[in-house]
């Protein structure tokens, strides 16, 4: 590997890690500041931090392919800056309210009534600005995550393979990724026709019919983008996933450090986070934009070369087919139609498979895009399920655990340490994508284990049979499982899907975690209420239905 290619690989990986960190840190920061934004309506903050993002991901299949990555990153950067500005402005009203209350209000009953009305109006205005700002954060985080996951998949499948030292020798790189299980039991039947569709091992008849094309393919591979799945890289998706995992730690630490060590208020903290927006777009432009342009140019040249080669191959096949038809006139028609040795049938099969499984998103109808999204269920269901169960623990069960449980401060202390431990687990597992891979079966097993953790924590919260801070070990395990499904799931999507659909699939599949979080947030209100009821604790927002 030359110095230039090594630097390009390093730059891409570092850029995706930083973008993952910067993309999710403001989102985590808003959650960390939830009680400062609305102490009596934390649920409103969580809803504002989730609903716009969910809407963005739900509609992504309809418009992402029409908007460039650079434009989307501009939108995300601007939304991040606007979000911090609005939340900071809303925080000023809260600071003024605290100052007025500290001064004891005005003189006289009429003045006090007027002052109360003014204070109520200002408080409502401040809350509206804060919630609007949080909504912009939700939009930014979801737009950035869906876009950067797709871009990371593009780099892993198209750009990094040509920089890999195994590209020239044809050997399997330690950093490469193959999503095909040894027994092929984890493969989707509908997605089995990827870039290895016409490999010589799987389709020897294609090798016989197009032996002359192999040299051209090898030449174009050495000159341009590698298309084989065994060259599939996973560095960029893993780097981005690791960055988002670290954002959970950085977001809470950023708020705690500035508030407790320097004594900054809400407005100052979130206004300082505007620097994240500047750095966010700067990292993209300096680290990825130019490489993405080079990638597009190389891909265009490769496509043109392959189109020319395909036209020549079709002309040769047409001549060969005409000669063979004359020699097969004495053979029965059924044998001619079902024989795999016919050189005219294989190109037809190739065209049909290309049209049905690798059709460009730009040429797909809305119905075809929707069907493609639904076909991702082997990946989206595990993502949905693992997020739903872990956020049920975070928002429903862990707030109802404390030593003793009747102490509000004890419950708050456990919740604080549990979330920190969970974030560390997420960071560790999301950073492990280059170390090992899991089968599709194991990708489904991990959410089931997360469900076991949910049941275990619920039983502990009710019966107190394991009731001390050693429970933090299980909180770490919860983070490991959640982060593992995230990074392994998206790596598998990028390897299993046809190349033309990978970016679309990665951005579309990201809606699963948002839906899971939303379901968990609503369910957690009732889970926490029931646990409070069993432990004789008051203060639940809703009544337990059981």
N, C-alpha and C positions, 0 to 999 in steps of 0.2 A: 504494500500500500504506500503510495507516495505521500509526501508531506501535505500536499494540497487536499487530497481526498481524505486523509486523516483529519485535517483541520475542518473540512466540511462536515464530516460525520460528527465530530466533537461539537461543532457550532450548532448543528441541528438538534442534537440531544440536549445540550445545555439550554437552548432557546425554548424547547418544548417544556423542560422542567420549570424554567422561570415563568413561562406563560401559564402553566398549570397552577403555580403558586399565586401569581398575581390575579388570575381569573377568579379563584375561589376565596381568596383572603377577604375582600370586601363583603362577600356574602356571609362568611363566618363572623366577621366583625359586627354586622347588623344583628345577628342572632345573639352575640355576646352583649350587645347594647340593648337588648329587648326590654329589660326591666327599666332602663334609663329612658327609653322612648315612651313606653306606656306601662307603668307599674301595675295598673289595674286591668290591662287588656293585652297581655303578652300574646294571647292567641291571635289577636289582630296583626301583630308584627309577623308571626309565623305564617299567617295566611298571605299577607302582602309579600312576603319573601318567597312564596312558592307559586301562587296562582299565575302571575304573569309569565313566569318561566315555563310553567306547564303549557300554557297557551302557545308560547313561542315554539316549543318542541313539537307540539301537536300539529302545528301548521307548517313546520319546516319542510316536509316532503313536497309542499306545494310551491315553495318559492326559493329555497336554498340554491337550487341549481341555476337560478336566474341571476343570482347576486354573487359577485366575486368575493373571494376570501378577504381581499384588502378592504372592500367596502364593508363587509360584515365586521371586520376588526375595528374599522373606524366607528361604526355604530356602537359596538360594545365599549370601546374606550370612551366615547362621548357619554354614553349612558352611565358608565361608572363615575365619571366626573360630575355629571348632573345629580346623580344619586347622593354622593357625598355632600355636595353643595346644599341640596334641599334638606337633608337630614340635619346638617349643621345649622341652617337657618331656623328650622323648627325647634332645634335645641335651644336657641337663643330665647325663645318665648318661655321655655321651661325655666331657664336660668333667671329671667326677669320675674317670673311668678314666684320663685323661691326667694328672690330678693325682696319682693313686696311683702310676702308673708313674714319674712324675718323682720321687716320694719314695723309690723303691727297694723298695717292698713291705714285708712284715712280717719278723719274726725267727723262725728255726727252720723246719725242713722241713715239719712238720705245719701250722704257721701259713701257710706259703707255699702249700701245697696247698689249704687251706681258702680262702685269699684268692683263689687262681686260680679256684676254683669259683664263689665269690661274684662275682668280676669278670666271669666268663663269663655268669652269669645276668643280671647287671645290663646287660651289653652287649646280650644278646639282647632283654631287655625294652625297652631304649632303642631298638633297631632296630625292634622291633615297633610301638612308639608312633610313631616317625618315619614308617614305611611306612603306618600307618593314617592319619596326618595327611596324607600325600601323596595317599592315596586320596580323602580328603575334598576336597582341592584339585581333583583330576580331576573329581569329581562336580560341584563348584561351577562350574568353568570350562565344562564341557559344558552344564550346565543353564542357566547364564547366557547362553552364546553362542547356543544354540538359541532361547531365549526372546527375547533382545534382537534377534536377526536378524528374527524374526517380528514383533516390535513395531515395529521400524524400517520393515519393509515395510508395516505397517499405517499408520504415519504418512505414509510416502511416497505411498501410493496413496489415502489417504482424508483425511488432515488437512492436509498441506502444500498440496495442490492448491487448496483453497479459500482459502488465504492468499496464493497466487501472484498477482502483478499481472496475469497473463495470463488469470486466471479470468473476469474480467469482460468483457474484450475478445474472448476467444476466440482470441487469437493464441498462437503457440507460444513458450513461455518458453525462455530459454537454459538454464535449469536443468531443463527437462523431459526426459523419457526416453521414447523410442519404441523398443521392441524389434523392431519389424517391419523386416526388411531390405528394401532397395529391390527386390530380385528375389524376395522372399518365400521364398527357398530355405532360409533358416534356420528357418523356422517348423515347429513340430511339427504334424502333421496332427491329432493327437488333442487339441491344445491351441489350435487356431486359433479356437475359439469363446470369446473372452473378452468384455470389456465392450464391444468394438466389434462384437460379433456382429451386431447389428441396426442398424449405422450406415447412413445413407442411401446412402453411396457403394457399399457392398458389397451391400446388399439394397434396391434401389430399389422392389421390389414391396412391401416392408414399409413404405416411405415412403408409397406410395399407399394402402395399407390402413389406415394409422394416422396420417394427416396431422394429425388433430385432436389427437393425443397429444403432438405435438412441443412445443407451447406449454407444456403442463404439465411436460414434461421440462425445458425451459429454465428454467422458474420454480423447480422444485425444485433444479436445479443451482445457481442463483444463491443459493438459500437454504441449501443443505446441502452435502453432500460431492460433489465431482466424481467422475464415474465413467469418463470418457473416458481411453483409454490415452495420448492425446497430451498429457494433463495430468500424466502419470506423473512423479513426482519421484524423485530418487535421492540427495538430500542426506543423509538419515538413515542409509541403509545405507552410504553412502560414509564418513560421519562415524564410524560404529561400526567399520567396517573399518580406517579410519585409526588409530583409537584402539588397536585390537588390534595393528596394526603397530608403533605406538610402544611398546607394552607390551614387545616383545622387546628394545628398547633400554633402557627404564627398568628392567626386571627385572634384567638383567645389571649395569647401572650401579649400581642400588641395593645389590646385594650387594657389588660391588667397592668402592664408595665407603665403605660402613660397615665392611667388613672391613679394607681396606688403609689408609684414611685415619684411621679412629677406632679400629681394632683390636677391633671387636666380634666376639664369637663367634657360633656358629650360633643358639643359643637367643635371644640378644638381638636378632639381626637379624630372625628370623621372628616373635618376639613383637611387635616394633615394627610389623610388617606387619598386625597386628590392626586398626590404624587404617584400613587399606584396606577392611576389611569394614564398618566404621562409615560411612565416606565413600560406599561403594558403595550402600548402601540409602538413605542420606540424599540422594544425587544423584537416585536414581530417584523418591523421594517428592516432592522439591522441584521437579524438572525435568520429569517426565513423567506422574506419576500423575494430577494434576488435569486435565491436557490430555487424557489418555486417557479420563477420565470424561466430559468434555465431548464428546469424539468419539463415544463410545457413545450419549450422549443424542441428539446430532444425527443419528446413523445410525438410531436407533430412530424418531425423528420422520419421517425421510425414508422409511423402510420402510413406516411406517403410511400416509403419503401415497400412496406408490406402490401399496400394496395397495388403497386406496380407488379410485385411478385405474384400476387393473387390473380391479376389479369392475365399474366403470362401462363400461369398454371391452368387457368380455366380454358385458355386457348389450346393448350396442349392436351388437356383432358377431353375437350370437344373433338379434337382430331382422333384421339385414341378411342373415344366412345363410338364414333362413326365407323371406324374400322372394325370394332368388336361387334357392333350390332349386325353388320353384314355376315360375320362368322357365326352369330348366334341365331340366325333365322331358322336353322334346322332344329334348334333346341326348343323345348316346350316353354310357353310363356310363363307359367308359374315358377319354373326354376330360374328364369331370368330375373324375375322381380324379387325373389327372396334371397338370392345368392349374395353374400357379403363381398364376394370377390369382384363384383361389378364395379368398375372405376367410375361409373356415372352415378351410382347410388350414394357413394360415400361423400362426394362433394355436396350432394343434395341434403344428406343427413347433417353435414357440417353446417350448411346454411340454416337449416331449421333450428338446430341447437343454438347457433349463434343468435338467431332472432328471438328465441324464447328465453334463453338464460343469460345472455350477455348484451341485451339491447340497451343502448345508451339511455340514461335517464332523461336526456333532453328530447328524446323521441318517444318516450313513454306517455301514454294517456294517464289521466288522473286515476282511473280505475286500475291500471297496471301498477302505478306507484303504490296505491293502497294495498293491492294484493302482495306486492313485494314486502311492504312493511309487515303485513300479517304473517308472511312466511318466515319472519325472523323469530317466531315464537320460541324455538328451542333456546334462544339466547335471552330474549326479553323477559320470559317468565322467571328464570332464575334471578335476573337483575331486579325485577319487580318484587319478588318474594323476599330476597335477602334484605332489600331496603325497607320493605314494610315491617318485617320482624324486628330488625335492629332499631328502627325509629320508634316502634312500639315500646321497646325496652327503654330507650332514651327518654321519651316524652311521657310514657305512661307508668312504667314500673320503677325505674330508678328514682324518680322524685318522691316515691312513697317508701323508700328504704332509708333508715337512719338508726343510729345506735346511741340512745333509744329512739324508736320510731315516733314517739309522742313529741319529741323535740323538733321544732321547725328548723333550728340552727343545725341540728345533727343531720336532718334530712338534706339540708342544703349543702352541708359539708360532704356527705357521701356523693351527692349528685355532681358536685364540682370535681372531685377526684375520679369518679367513674368516667366522666366525659373526657378528662385529660388522658386517662389510661386507654380509653377507647380510641382516641385520636392517634395515640402512639401506635396502637395495633394496626389501624388503618394505614398509617404511613409506612410501616414495616412491610405489610403485605402488598401494598400497591407498588412498592419499590422492587418487588421480587419477580417481576414479569420476565426478566432476562435469565433468571436462575433455574426455572423449571416450568413445565407446562402441565396442564391437566386435561384429561379426556372430557368429552361432552357429558358422559355419565357422572363424573366427579363434579362437573359444573352444576349439575342438578342435586348432587348429594349435599353440597355445602349449604344451600339454603335450608335443606331439611335439618341439618345440624343447627342452623341458626334458630329454627323453630323449637328445637329441643332446648336451646339456651333460653328462649323466651318463656317456655313452660317452667323451666327450672327457676328462673328469677321470680316468676309469678308465685310459685309454690313457696319459695324462700320468703317473699314479702308477706305472705299470709301466715305461714306456719313457723317461721323464724328458726328453722333447724340448722341453718348455716348462716350465722348472723354476726359477722365481724368484717373488718377491712380486707381480709383475705379474699373476699368476693371480687376484689379488683382484678384478680387473676382471670376470672371469667369475663370481666369487662374487656380485658386485653384480647381474649380469645374471640369475643364478639367482633372487635375491630379487625382481627386477622381474617375472619371468614368474610366479612363485608368487603374489605379491600381486595381480598383474593378473587371473589366473584367479579368484581369490577374490572380489574386488569386482565384476568384470564378470559373473561367473557368478550371484551372488546378485541383482544388479540385473536381470539378464535374467529370472530366475525370477519376480521380483516384477512385472515388466511383462508377461511372456508368459502367466502363469497367470490363470485366472478369479479375480475378486476374492474370492469365497467360499473359495477354496482357497489363497490366497497365504500367509497366516500358517502354515497347515499345511505347505505345500510348503517354505517357507524353513526351518522348524525341522526338518523331516524330511531335507532334503537335506544338512544339516550333518553327518550321519553319515558322508558320503563321505570327508571329510578325516581323520576319526578312524580309519577302516578303512585308509586309505592309510598313515597314520603307523605303525599297528600292523604292517602287512605290511613296511614299510620297516625298522622296528626289528629284526624277526626276520631279514630278509634281510641287513641290514647286518653282522650277526655273521659271516656267511660271506664277504661281500664283503671286509671288513677282513682276515679270516684269509687269504684268497687273495692279497691284495696284500702282506701281511706275508710270506707264503711266497715270492713272486716277488722280494722285496727282501731276503730273508735275515734277517728280523727275528723275534725270539722274543716271546712274550707274548700271543698270540692266545687268546681264550677258547675257541673251537671249532676243529676241524680243517677245513681247506679240502677240500671234496668233489671238487675237480678235480685 
